[in-house]
Amino acid sequence: MKEEFIVLNVVKNNNNNRFELTVDGFTAFIDFKEKDNVIKLIHTESPPELAGRGAATALIEKTLVYLEENNYKLIPLCPLVFAYIKRHLEWKRIVDESFNGFKD
């Protein structure tokens, strides 16, 4: 993760059902659905003003850390989140056992 993002906090916005990371006044987010301590990450979006800066990746990383620290299980329906976990297989540890999108 780029150094500029390390000090920023991800926010779980329950009113809008999304995780948010605000950088220089612009907010990247991941839409989610939650049920019984399982979170489905559905869609990641980053504004054009943050394009190419790594904000979406930082948001994904910080969201995964948040999920793990708060004992959530993950179902990665968002293609960006899914691709991130495929590149960083150590994060499979928080993927819910009901999700069988990864081939061993």
Order of alpha helices (4+ residues) and beta strands (2+ residues): alpha-beta-beta-beta-beta-alpha-beta-alpha
